[in-house]
Amino acid sequence: MTDTQGGLRGWTAGRKGNLSRLRFTSLRLRLVVVFGLVALTAAVSASGIAYWLNREAVLTRAQDAVLRDFQQEMQNRAGALPVHPSQDELQHAAGQMAGSSQRFSVLLVAQDPSGKTVYGNSGGINGFALEDVPRSLRAAVNKQQKVTDANKSPYHLYWQRVDEHGTPYLVAGTRLIGGGPTGYMAKSLEPEAKDLNSLAWSLGIATGLALIGSALLAQAAATTVLKPVQRLGVAARSLGEGKLDTRLRVTGTDELADLSRTFNNAAEALEKRVADMAARDDASRRFVADMSHELRTPLTAITAVTEVLEEELESEAGGIDPMVEPAVRLVVSETRRLNDLVENLMEVTRFDAGTARLVLDYVDIADQITACIDARAWLDAVELDAERGTHARLDPRRLDVILANLIGNALKHGGSPVRVSVRMDDEEGADLVIAVRDHGPGIPEDVLPHVFDRFYKASASRPRSEGSGLGLSIALENAHIHGGEITAANSPDGGAVFTLRLPRDASQLTEENGEGTKNDEIGNSGKEGS
């Protein structure tokens, strides 16, 4: 039994390996299994019906011949005996009966003239005995039936199939009408059983061949059906990877061909839609870029004029009419705002066009943050928690833009004091983490997912911003170009927290983008000059 199980496990493992090598899909496997089950059910049903019909035919034919011969012998041989025969007469008659064409064993039971029960056995002392006859059969043979119009005889021939030590036997018995011996017969059905076993083996082999044939047919059908489906899956993956010119070769007029045509039509429509969207997007970027560049020239002139007006406002001579002063201050303020907006738009177009580049340098993070705060006169409103001597290789200008936007946003919406803390992310210090926290009301949960969206300024709890709505978006883009990230959350102690995470050395990122040599040269020269 162990060897059989080991062989079965080995066959199963080999079969699994074959399935893996053939790269059967689950659908293919299901088709093969379904075909196999249908074929197995049909073959087993047909074989079972055929076996049952043949079995009944074989056994009935053999049984009828034996019973007919036994009944004939009872009438001829046993019927010729006296009503009370002797044992020798019974023995002789039993031997003659057993010599018939059917070669069955015979047992005759009668009473001799003295009233003693005597037996005649065709096989001698160790032959067929009364104990070998089932009790139910003996009772049926000796039971006298009532004679009616439908039943002309008080005794009948009864038979029963029994199994003795694995060998099937037909046992029958009858009693002579009008007095005389009672006869029993036993006939081995082993030849018929062997014929039926051979038939069963033949039907089993036929069932196995039908199962193998159905598996091969299922494999062929699955290949025919699944090849177009596999091609469709490959094409869909290519389409998902951005290869919008992917198309399927269409052959035939069946449902799979219709599916391929539908896929091609959908891919063509998608390619056209994406091309249209890309064209519109390019046009929009060009419009913004061109508009920003065109605005810079008049803005330069306007800025120069507003600077003169601002100097007049601040001069002690007071050359500006007090009635006009509010308007002049508004012009100065809005001109600065417009100038910032144009600069932000130009920066956004550079990010969208993919032309933004890093100019790396080694900087002291604490000094960089202090310089950013000092340049904007925020020293009294910002608390800095950073140790000097923490260096990183970053783009100083872009880091200044990030810090200015985060700290300025915190001061504008959260109020002072704003706390800026610097720490290393792990023991190796591969990442730099700068957290900017305010003490305001925090950011509403429905606003948090949108704080970095362009031109998003709506807030349920904060005053409406006077900015362009591009500051945080530009800060995030500058973090991304460094290979970093910015996240926004609310502190458990109150206020909003913006966390900037940057790699301490962004040179690897620039080398992957093919900018390493240029940026290294600029970065090194910056280091030498500092």
MOQUIGI-V190814 format. One record per residue. N is the residue number from 1. SS is DSSP state (H for helix, E for strand, L for the rest). PHI is phi in whole degrees, 0 to 359 (* if undefined). PSI is psi in radians with two decimals (* if undefined). Layout:
n:N ss:SS phi:PHI psi:PSI
n:N ss:SS phi:PHI psi:PSI
This chain:
n:1 ss:L phi:* psi:-0.62
n:2 ss:H phi:294 psi:-0.73
n:3 ss:H phi:297 psi:-0.69
n:4 ss:H phi:297 psi:-0.78
n:5 ss:H phi:296 psi:-0.71
n:6 ss:H phi:298 psi:-0.74
n:7 ss:H phi:297 psi:-0.69
n:8 ss:H phi:295 psi:-0.73
n:9 ss:H phi:296 psi:-0.71
n:10 ss:H phi:297 psi:-0.73
n:11 ss:H phi:295 psi:-0.71
n:12 ss:H phi:296 psi:-0.76
n:13 ss:H phi:297 psi:-0.75
n:14 ss:H phi:296 psi:-0.67
n:15 ss:H phi:295 psi:-0.72
n:16 ss:H phi:297 psi:-0.69
n:17 ss:H phi:297 psi:-0.71
n:18 ss:H phi:297 psi:-0.73
n:19 ss:H phi:298 psi:-0.70
n:20 ss:H phi:294 psi:-0.71
n:21 ss:H phi:293 psi:-0.62
n:22 ss:H phi:280 psi:-0.12
n:23 ss:L phi:55 psi:0.89
n:24 ss:L phi:295 psi:2.31
n:25 ss:L phi:275 psi:2.88
n:26 ss:H phi:295 psi:-0.63
n:27 ss:H phi:293 psi:-0.71
n:28 ss:H phi:299 psi:-0.79
n:29 ss:H phi:298 psi:-0.70
n:30 ss:H phi:295 psi:-0.67
n:31 ss:H phi:297 psi:-0.79
n:32 ss:H phi:298 psi:-0.76
n:33 ss:H phi:295 psi:-0.75
n:34 ss:H phi:296 psi:-0.81
n:35 ss:H phi:302 psi:-0.78
n:36 ss:H phi:298 psi:-0.76
n:37 ss:H phi:295 psi:-0.73
n:38 ss:H phi:297 psi:-0.82
n:39 ss:H phi:296 psi:-0.72
n:40 ss:H phi:296 psi:-0.76
n:41 ss:H phi:297 psi:-0.78
n:42 ss:H phi:295 psi:-0.76
n:43 ss:H phi:293 psi:-0.76
n:44 ss:H phi:295 psi:-0.72
n:45 ss:H phi:297 psi:-0.83
n:46 ss:H phi:296 psi:-0.74
n:47 ss:H phi:295 psi:-0.72
n:48 ss:H phi:298 psi:-0.78
n:49 ss:H phi:295 psi:-0.76
n:50 ss:H phi:297 psi:-0.73
n:51 ss:H phi:296 psi:-0.77
n:52 ss:H phi:296 psi:-0.76
n:53 ss:H phi:295 psi:-0.78
n:54 ss:H phi:293 psi:-0.66
n:55 ss:H phi:299 psi:-0.83
n:56 ss:H phi:297 psi:-0.70
n:57 ss:H phi:294 psi:-0.78
n:58 ss:H phi:295 psi:-0.86
n:59 ss:H phi:294 psi:-0.70
n:60 ss:H phi:295 psi:-0.73
n:61 ss:H phi:297 psi:-0.83
n:62 ss:H phi:296 psi:-0.73
n:63 ss:H phi:296 psi:-0.79
n:64 ss:H phi:296 psi:-0.69
n:65 ss:H phi:295 psi:-0.75
n:66 ss:H phi:293 psi:-0.81
n:67 ss:H phi:295 psi:-0.65
n:68 ss:H phi:294 psi:-0.73
n:69 ss:H phi:293 psi:-0.71
n:70 ss:H phi:296 psi:-0.74
n:71 ss:H phi:295 psi:-0.64
n:72 ss:H phi:294 psi:-0.72
n:73 ss:H phi:294 psi:-0.65
n:74 ss:H phi:298 psi:-0.72
n:75 ss:H phi:290 psi:-0.69
n:76 ss:H phi:277 psi:-0.88
n:77 ss:L phi:274 psi:-0.95
n:78 ss:H phi:290 psi:-0.56
n:79 ss:H phi:292 psi:-0.36
n:80 ss:H phi:278 psi:-0.17
n:81 ss:L phi:282 psi:2.71
n:82 ss:L phi:293 psi:2.94
n:83 ss:L phi:296 psi:-0.64
n:84 ss:L phi:239 psi:1.42
n:85 ss:L phi:280 psi:2.88
n:86 ss:L phi:273 psi:3.01
n:87 ss:H phi:293 psi:-0.65
n:88 ss:H phi:296 psi:-0.68
n:89 ss:H phi:294 psi:-0.72
n:90 ss:H phi:296 psi:-0.71
n:91 ss:H phi:295 psi:-0.71
n:92 ss:H phi:293 psi:-0.74
n:93 ss:H phi:294 psi:-0.68
n:94 ss:H phi:296 psi:-0.70
n:95 ss:H phi:296 psi:-0.72
n:96 ss:H phi:295 psi:-0.70
n:97 ss:H phi:296 psi:-0.67
n:98 ss:H phi:291 psi:-0.32
n:99 ss:L phi:275 psi:0.25
n:100 ss:L phi:289 psi:3.10
n:101 ss:L phi:296 psi:-0.43
n:102 ss:L phi:273 psi:-0.22
n:103 ss:L phi:54 psi:1.06
n:104 ss:L phi:251 psi:2.86
n:105 ss:E phi:272 psi:2.51
n:106 ss:E phi:233 psi:2.47
n:107 ss:E phi:228 psi:2.14
n:108 ss:E phi:248 psi:2.38
n:109 ss:E phi:234 psi:2.23
n:110 ss:E phi:206 psi:-3.14
n:111 ss:E phi:244 psi:2.30
n:112 ss:L phi:282 psi:3.09
n:113 ss:L phi:303 psi:-0.40
n:114 ss:L phi:273 psi:-0.04
n:115 ss:L phi:90 psi:0.12
n:116 ss:L phi:272 psi:2.46
n:117 ss:E phi:284 psi:2.20
n:118 ss:E phi:237 psi:2.70
n:119 ss:E phi:234 psi:2.49
n:120 ss:E phi:236 psi:2.09
n:121 ss:E phi:240 psi:2.31
n:122 ss:L phi:286 psi:-0.30
n:123 ss:L phi:254 psi:0.23
n:124 ss:L phi:82 psi:-2.68
n:125 ss:L phi:291 psi:-0.71
n:126 ss:L phi:266 psi:0.27
n:127 ss:L phi:274 psi:-2.69
n:128 ss:L phi:296 psi:2.15
n:129 ss:L phi:240 psi:2.90
n:130 ss:H phi:297 psi:-0.51
n:131 ss:H phi:293 psi:-0.36
n:132 ss:H phi:281 psi:-0.15
n:133 ss:L phi:266 psi:2.21
n:134 ss:L phi:303 psi:2.53
n:135 ss:H phi:300 psi:-0.71
n:136 ss:H phi:297 psi:-0.62
n:137 ss:H phi:290 psi:-0.72
n:138 ss:H phi:298 psi:-0.71
n:139 ss:H phi:294 psi:-0.69
n:140 ss:H phi:292 psi:-0.65
n:141 ss:H phi:293 psi:-0.71
n:142 ss:H phi:274 psi:-0.09
n:143 ss:L phi:279 psi:2.21
n:144 ss:L phi:274 psi:2.22
n:145 ss:L phi:269 psi:2.66
n:146 ss:L phi:282 psi:2.27
n:147 ss:L phi:279 psi:2.13
n:148 ss:L phi:226 psi:-3.09
n:149 ss:L phi:296 psi:-0.57
n:150 ss:L phi:275 psi:-0.40
n:151 ss:L phi:238 psi:1.80
n:152 ss:L phi:274 psi:-0.20
n:153 ss:L phi:230 psi:2.45
n:154 ss:L phi:283 psi:-0.33
n:155 ss:L phi:232 psi:2.59
n:156 ss:L phi:226 psi:2.93
n:157 ss:L phi:271 psi:2.20
n:158 ss:E phi:240 psi:2.59
n:159 ss:E phi:220 psi:2.80
n:160 ss:E phi:204 psi:2.46
n:161 ss:E phi:265 psi:2.26
n:162 ss:E phi:231 psi:2.87
n:163 ss:E phi:238 psi:2.16
n:164 ss:E phi:235 psi:1.90
n:165 ss:L phi:57 psi:0.71
n:166 ss:L phi:83 psi:-0.01
n:167 ss:E phi:249 psi:2.20
n:168 ss:E phi:283 psi:2.45
n:169 ss:E phi:230 psi:2.63
n:170 ss:E phi:253 psi:2.06
n:171 ss:E phi:247 psi:2.27
n:172 ss:E phi:223 psi:2.78
n:173 ss:E phi:204 psi:2.66
n:174 ss:E phi:203 psi:2.87
n:175 ss:E phi:235 psi:2.39
n:176 ss:L phi:292 psi:2.40
n:177 ss:L phi:278 psi:2.34
n:178 ss:L phi:93 psi:0.14
n:179 ss:L phi:101 psi:2.60
n:180 ss:L phi:135 psi:-3.05
n:181 ss:L phi:288 psi:2.76
n:182 ss:E phi:259 psi:2.28
n:183 ss:E phi:247 psi:2.45
n:184 ss:E phi:234 psi:2.58
n:185 ss:E phi:227 psi:2.51
n:186 ss:E phi:228 psi:2.20
n:187 ss:E phi:232 psi:2.19
n:188 ss:E phi:288 psi:2.32
n:189 ss:L phi:255 psi:0.40
n:190 ss:H phi:298 psi:-0.72
n:191 ss:H phi:300 psi:-0.73
n:192 ss:H phi:294 psi:-0.67
n:193 ss:H phi:296 psi:-0.67
n:194 ss:H phi:296 psi:-0.70
n:195 ss:H phi:297 psi:-0.69
n:196 ss:H phi:291 psi:-0.62
n:197 ss:H phi:296 psi:-0.71
n:198 ss:H phi:298 psi:-0.71
n:199 ss:H phi:296 psi:-0.72
n:200 ss:H phi:296 psi:-0.75
n:201 ss:H phi:298 psi:-0.73
n:202 ss:H phi:298 psi:-0.76
n:203 ss:H phi:293 psi:-0.63
n:204 ss:H phi:295 psi:-0.73
n:205 ss:H phi:296 psi:-0.72
n:206 ss:H phi:297 psi:-0.67
n:207 ss:H phi:295 psi:-0.76
n:208 ss:H phi:298 psi:-0.75
n:209 ss:H phi:297 psi:-0.68
n:210 ss:H phi:296 psi:-0.65
n:211 ss:H phi:293 psi:-0.75
n:212 ss:H phi:296 psi:-0.76
n:213 ss:H phi:298 psi:-0.69
n:214 ss:H phi:293 psi:-0.63
n:215 ss:H phi:296 psi:-0.75
n:216 ss:H phi:296 psi:-0.72
n:217 ss:H phi:296 psi:-0.71
n:218 ss:H phi:295 psi:-0.67
n:219 ss:H phi:297 psi:-0.76
n:220 ss:H phi:295 psi:-0.76
n:221 ss:H phi:294 psi:-0.71
n:222 ss:H phi:296 psi:-0.70
n:223 ss:H phi:298 psi:-0.76
n:224 ss:H phi:296 psi:-0.69
n:225 ss:H phi:279 psi:-0.69
n:226 ss:H phi:275 psi:-0.35
n:227 ss:H phi:302 psi:-0.83
n:228 ss:H phi:298 psi:-0.62
n:229 ss:H phi:293 psi:-0.71
n:230 ss:H phi:296 psi:-0.73
n:231 ss:H phi:298 psi:-0.66
n:232 ss:H phi:295 psi:-0.70
n:233 ss:H phi:296 psi:-0.75
n:234 ss:H phi:297 psi:-0.75
n:235 ss:H phi:295 psi:-0.68
n:236 ss:H phi:295 psi:-0.69
n:237 ss:H phi:295 psi:-0.72
n:238 ss:H phi:297 psi:-0.69
n:239 ss:H phi:296 psi:-0.69
n:240 ss:H phi:293 psi:-0.46
n:241 ss:L phi:279 psi:0.00
n:242 ss:L phi:102 psi:0.03
n:243 ss:L phi:275 psi:1.43
n:244 ss:L phi:286 psi:-0.17
n:245 ss:L phi:271 psi:0.16
n:246 ss:L phi:293 psi:2.29
n:247 ss:L phi:221 psi:2.72
n:248 ss:L phi:257 psi:2.54
n:249 ss:L phi:278 psi:2.17
n:250 ss:L phi:257 psi:2.17
n:251 ss:L phi:226 psi:2.45
n:252 ss:L phi:90 psi:-3.14
n:253 ss:L phi:231 psi:0.28
n:254 ss:L phi:277 psi:-3.01
n:255 ss:H phi:295 psi:-0.63
n:256 ss:H phi:293 psi:-0.63
n:257 ss:H phi:295 psi:-0.70
n:258 ss:H phi:298 psi:-0.68
n:259 ss:H phi:296 psi:-0.72
n:260 ss:H phi:296 psi:-0.72
n:261 ss:H phi:297 psi:-0.73
n:262 ss:H phi:298 psi:-0.72
n:263 ss:H phi:298 psi:-0.80
n:264 ss:H phi:299 psi:-0.74
n:265 ss:H phi:296 psi:-0.74
n:266 ss:H phi:295 psi:-0.72
n:267 ss:H phi:295 psi:-0.69
n:268 ss:H phi:295 psi:-0.75
n:269 ss:H phi:295 psi:-0.69
n:270 ss:H phi:295 psi:-0.75
n:271 ss:H phi:299 psi:-0.74
n:272 ss:H phi:294 psi:-0.73
n:273 ss:H phi:295 psi:-0.76
n:274 ss:H phi:295 psi:-0.70
n:275 ss:H phi:297 psi:-0.73
n:276 ss:H phi:296 psi:-0.78
n:277 ss:H phi:296 psi:-0.71
n:278 ss:H phi:296 psi:-0.68
n:279 ss:H phi:295 psi:-0.76
n:280 ss:H phi:295 psi:-0.66
n:281 ss:H phi:294 psi:-0.76
n:282 ss:H phi:298 psi:-0.73
n:283 ss:H phi:297 psi:-0.70
n:284 ss:H phi:295 psi:-0.73
n:285 ss:H phi:295 psi:-0.73
n:286 ss:H phi:297 psi:-0.67
n:287 ss:H phi:297 psi:-0.81
n:288 ss:H phi:296 psi:-0.75
n:289 ss:H phi:296 psi:-0.81
n:290 ss:H phi:296 psi:-0.73
n:291 ss:H phi:298 psi:-0.73
n:292 ss:H phi:296 psi:-0.77
n:293 ss:H phi:294 psi:-0.69
n:294 ss:H phi:293 psi:-0.56
n:295 ss:H phi:285 psi:-0.39
n:296 ss:H phi:295 psi:-0.67
n:297 ss:H phi:296 psi:-0.95
n:298 ss:H phi:295 psi:-0.56
n:299 ss:H phi:295 psi:-0.63
n:300 ss:H phi:300 psi:-0.77
n:301 ss:H phi:293 psi:-0.77
n:302 ss:H phi:297 psi:-0.71
n:303 ss:H phi:298 psi:-0.70
n:304 ss:H phi:298 psi:-0.72
n:305 ss:H phi:294 psi:-0.76
n:306 ss:H phi:294 psi:-0.55
n:307 ss:H phi:294 psi:-0.67
n:308 ss:H phi:296 psi:-0.77
n:309 ss:H phi:297 psi:-0.67
n:310 ss:H phi:293 psi:-0.65
n:311 ss:H phi:295 psi:-0.63
n:312 ss:H phi:295 psi:-0.67
n:313 ss:H phi:295 psi:-0.67
n:314 ss:H phi:274 psi:-0.20
n:315 ss:L phi:287 psi:2.67
n:316 ss:L phi:285 psi:-0.35
n:317 ss:L phi:292 psi:-0.52
n:318 ss:L phi:67 psi:0.94
n:319 ss:L phi:284 psi:-0.08
n:320 ss:L phi:263 psi:2.31
n:321 ss:L phi:301 psi:2.27
n:322 ss:H phi:303 psi:-0.49
n:323 ss:H phi:288 psi:-0.47
n:324 ss:H phi:266 psi:-0.29
n:325 ss:H phi:304 psi:-0.79
n:326 ss:H phi:300 psi:-0.68
n:327 ss:H phi:294 psi:-0.69
n:328 ss:H phi:296 psi:-0.78
n:329 ss:H phi:299 psi:-0.68
n:330 ss:H phi:296 psi:-0.73
n:331 ss:H phi:298 psi:-0.78
n:332 ss:H phi:299 psi:-0.81
n:333 ss:H phi:296 psi:-0.81
n:334 ss:H phi:290 psi:-0.52
n:335 ss:H phi:294 psi:-0.75
n:336 ss:H phi:298 psi:-0.73
n:337 ss:H phi:296 psi:-0.75
n:338 ss:H phi:296 psi:-0.67
n:339 ss:H phi:296 psi:-0.74
n:340 ss:H phi:296 psi:-0.70
n:341 ss:H phi:297 psi:-0.76
n:342 ss:H phi:297 psi:-0.76
n:343 ss:H phi:298 psi:-0.73
n:344 ss:H phi:295 psi:-0.72
n:345 ss:H phi:297 psi:-0.71
n:346 ss:H phi:296 psi:-0.67
n:347 ss:H phi:294 psi:-0.72
n:348 ss:H phi:297 psi:-0.73
n:349 ss:H phi:296 psi:-0.58
n:350 ss:H phi:294 psi:-0.69
n:351 ss:H phi:294 psi:-0.76
n:352 ss:H phi:295 psi:-0.63
n:353 ss:H phi:279 psi:-0.17
n:354 ss:L phi:75 psi:0.38
n:355 ss:L phi:261 psi:-0.05
n:356 ss:L phi:291 psi:2.33
n:357 ss:L phi:231 psi:2.69
n:358 ss:L phi:268 psi:2.44
n:359 ss:L phi:241 psi:1.72
n:360 ss:L phi:277 psi:2.62
n:361 ss:E phi:202 psi:2.72
n:362 ss:E phi:278 psi:2.15
n:363 ss:E phi:231 psi:2.63
n:364 ss:E phi:272 psi:2.07
n:365 ss:H phi:299 psi:-0.77
n:366 ss:H phi:298 psi:-0.77
n:367 ss:H phi:295 psi:-0.68
n:368 ss:H phi:296 psi:-0.75
n:369 ss:H phi:293 psi:-0.74
n:370 ss:H phi:299 psi:-0.74
n:371 ss:H phi:296 psi:-0.68
n:372 ss:H phi:297 psi:-0.76
n:373 ss:H phi:291 psi:-0.74
n:374 ss:H phi:294 psi:-0.69
n:375 ss:H phi:297 psi:-0.41
n:376 ss:L phi:250 psi:0.18
n:377 ss:L phi:59 psi:0.79
n:378 ss:L phi:250 psi:0.21
n:379 ss:L phi:301 psi:-0.63
n:380 ss:L phi:283 psi:-0.30
n:381 ss:L phi:254 psi:-0.06
n:382 ss:E phi:235 psi:2.33
n:383 ss:E phi:257 psi:2.20
n:384 ss:E phi:251 psi:2.21
n:385 ss:E phi:241 psi:1.50
n:386 ss:L phi:209 psi:2.37
n:387 ss:L phi:274 psi:2.37
n:388 ss:L phi:287 psi:2.62
n:389 ss:L phi:101 psi:-0.04
n:390 ss:L phi:273 psi:1.84
n:391 ss:E phi:257 psi:2.68
n:392 ss:E phi:211 psi:2.66
n:393 ss:E phi:258 psi:1.71
n:394 ss:E phi:223 psi:-3.13
n:395 ss:L phi:268 psi:1.89
n:396 ss:H phi:300 psi:-0.74
n:397 ss:H phi:297 psi:-0.76
n:398 ss:H phi:289 psi:-0.63
n:399 ss:H phi:297 psi:-0.67
n:400 ss:H phi:297 psi:-0.71
n:401 ss:H phi:297 psi:-0.76
n:402 ss:H phi:299 psi:-0.89
n:403 ss:H phi:296 psi:-0.72
n:404 ss:H phi:298 psi:-0.73
n:405 ss:H phi:291 psi:-0.76
n:406 ss:H phi:293 psi:-0.84
n:407 ss:H phi:291 psi:-0.75
n:408 ss:H phi:298 psi:-0.69
n:409 ss:H phi:295 psi:-0.71
n:410 ss:H phi:295 psi:-0.74
n:411 ss:H phi:294 psi:-0.67
n:412 ss:H phi:288 psi:-0.72
n:413 ss:H phi:257 psi:-0.46
n:414 ss:L phi:254 psi:-0.44
n:415 ss:L phi:86 psi:2.80
n:416 ss:L phi:276 psi:2.78
n:417 ss:L phi:277 psi:2.55
n:418 ss:E phi:257 psi:2.28
n:419 ss:E phi:253 psi:2.22
n:420 ss:E phi:244 psi:2.11
n:421 ss:E phi:237 psi:2.56
n:422 ss:E phi:236 psi:2.35
n:423 ss:E phi:210 psi:2.86
n:424 ss:E phi:268 psi:2.54
n:425 ss:L phi:286 psi:-0.61
n:426 ss:L phi:217 psi:-3.08
n:427 ss:L phi:296 psi:-0.63
n:428 ss:L phi:286 psi:-0.34
n:429 ss:L phi:69 psi:0.63
n:430 ss:L phi:285 psi:-0.48
n:431 ss:E phi:242 psi:2.57
n:432 ss:E phi:252 psi:2.28
n:433 ss:E phi:239 psi:2.12
n:434 ss:E phi:241 psi:2.10
n:435 ss:E phi:251 psi:2.30
n:436 ss:E phi:242 psi:2.01
n:437 ss:E phi:237 psi:2.37
n:438 ss:L phi:251 psi:-3.14
n:439 ss:L phi:239 psi:0.58
n:440 ss:L phi:273 psi:-2.83
n:441 ss:L phi:282 psi:-0.07
n:442 ss:L phi:89 psi:3.12
n:443 ss:L phi:253 psi:2.24
n:444 ss:L phi:302 psi:2.57
n:445 ss:H phi:299 psi:-0.60
n:446 ss:H phi:284 psi:-0.24
n:447 ss:H phi:266 psi:-0.48
n:448 ss:H phi:310 psi:-0.79
n:449 ss:L phi:293 psi:-0.21
n:450 ss:L phi:245 psi:0.08
n:451 ss:L phi:295 psi:-0.43
n:452 ss:L phi:262 psi:0.09
n:453 ss:L phi:287 psi:2.57
n:454 ss:L phi:291 psi:2.41
n:455 ss:L phi:61 psi:0.30
n:456 ss:L phi:272 psi:2.06
n:457 ss:L phi:228 psi:-0.04
n:458 ss:L phi:289 psi:2.46
n:459 ss:L phi:208 psi:2.41
n:460 ss:L phi:279 psi:-0.45
n:461 ss:L phi:242 psi:-0.20
n:462 ss:L phi:253 psi:2.72
n:463 ss:L phi:294 psi:2.70
n:464 ss:L phi:295 psi:2.28
n:465 ss:L phi:286 psi:2.56
n:466 ss:L phi:264 psi:0.03
n:467 ss:L phi:279 psi:-3.05
n:468 ss:L phi:276 psi:-0.30
n:469 ss:L phi:84 psi:0.22
n:470 ss:L phi:250 psi:-0.16
n:471 ss:H phi:300 psi:-0.94
n:472 ss:H phi:294 psi:-0.60
n:473 ss:H phi:297 psi:-0.77
n:474 ss:H phi:294 psi:-0.67
n:475 ss:H phi:299 psi:-0.75
n:476 ss:H phi:295 psi:-0.73
n:477 ss:H phi:298 psi:-0.69
n:478 ss:H phi:294 psi:-0.60
n:479 ss:H phi:292 psi:-0.72
n:480 ss:H phi:296 psi:-0.69
n:481 ss:H phi:293 psi:-0.36
n:482 ss:L phi:275 psi:-0.11
n:483 ss:L phi:83 psi:0.38
n:484 ss:L phi:247 psi:-2.85
n:485 ss:E phi:204 psi:2.68
n:486 ss:E phi:234 psi:2.32
n:487 ss:E phi:236 psi:2.62
n:488 ss:E phi:240 psi:2.42
n:489 ss:E phi:204 psi:3.03
n:490 ss:E phi:254 psi:2.36
n:491 ss:L phi:283 psi:2.49
n:492 ss:L phi:301 psi:-0.47
n:493 ss:L phi:271 psi:0.08
n:494 ss:L phi:104 psi:2.59
n:495 ss:L phi:92 psi:2.88
n:496 ss:E phi:262 psi:2.61
n:497 ss:E phi:231 psi:2.12
n:498 ss:E phi:254 psi:2.18
n:499 ss:E phi:247 psi:2.08
n:500 ss:E phi:260 psi:2.18
n:501 ss:E phi:240 psi:2.09
n:502 ss:E phi:229 psi:2.59
n:503 ss:E phi:289 psi:2.50
n:504 ss:L phi:290 psi:-0.36
n:505 ss:E phi:225 psi:1.90
n:506 ss:L phi:266 psi:0.17
n:507 ss:H phi:293 psi:-0.61
n:508 ss:H phi:299 psi:-0.67
n:509 ss:H phi:295 psi:-0.74
n:510 ss:H phi:291 psi:-0.58
n:511 ss:H phi:292 psi:-0.66
n:512 ss:H phi:295 psi:-0.53
n:513 ss:L phi:271 psi:0.09
n:514 ss:L phi:77 psi:0.41
n:515 ss:L phi:243 psi:0.16
n:516 ss:H phi:298 psi:-0.75
n:517 ss:H phi:294 psi:-0.83
n:518 ss:H phi:296 psi:-0.82
n:519 ss:H phi:290 psi:-0.58
n:520 ss:H phi:296 psi:-0.74
n:521 ss:H phi:297 psi:-0.77
n:522 ss:H phi:294 psi:-0.73
n:523 ss:H phi:296 psi:-0.75
n:524 ss:H phi:294 psi:-0.72
n:525 ss:H phi:295 psi:-0.60
n:526 ss:H phi:295 psi:-0.64
n:527 ss:H phi:291 psi:-0.69
n:528 ss:H phi:292 psi:-0.58
n:529 ss:H phi:278 psi:-0.25
n:530 ss:L phi:279 psi:*
